[in-house]
Amino acid sequence: MYLPQKPFKILKWFFLILVGAFIVLVIVRAFHFYNLDKTNAEVAKIHATKLTIDDVMGKNLPPDPGADANKTIAGIDANNNGIRDDVELAIFNAYPNSAKTRAVLLQYALALQMEVIQPIVNTITATEVIREEDRAYQCIGEIFSRNDMKKFIEDGDRLISFIEKRQLNTEERKNGRNLFVKKVRSYSSLDRICDIDYSKLSN
């Protein structure tokens, strides 16, 4: 029995379309899981980034970056500790005799700097960086007594302002941060607070 060719052509094209759609789906899913793996690896790196006692004690202070400090949003980090060199040096110049103060300020500066050096920026990584920033923010209050709440708030605000004024010292950096935080979704605070056990520091 002879069958017309047209139905076979229609079935052939329908089959090819299905195969093509399946291939596209496989490729899209492969890219999705590849990007998810990269994001998860970056999140692990974010939470593994910690201030060290050597940073607090200034065992590897960087040279003054001078005018190069503001040539890019990321700035200069010659000693590769995740803290912008000009901000790190400003902390040591302002608080040479208080390791506790340096510890909390360096942790906050480290968290803020993570915003501008992220190789992957999406809602997941941005949120996890902000969780680290929130942790560092809370850590600042840990070194002050709460017996006088007015003084507690004033002292905390003074240190927070000290870092933010230096970390966000150009319009490009301010705008970059605004764009970064727009990607943040709701989050819960991390359990741990300070990277360094400041109670073991003498001053």
Secondary structure, DSSP 8 states (H G I E B T S, - for coil): ----HHHHHHHHHHHHHHHHHHHHHHHHHHHHHHHHHHHHHHHHHHHH----HHHHHTTT-----GGGGGSSSS---TT-SSS-HHHHHHHHHH-TT-HHHHHHHHHHHHHHHHTTS-SS-SHHHHHHHHHHHHHHHHHHHTTS-SSSHHHHHHHHHHHHHHHHHHHT-SHHHHHHHHHHHTT-------S---SS-GGGS--
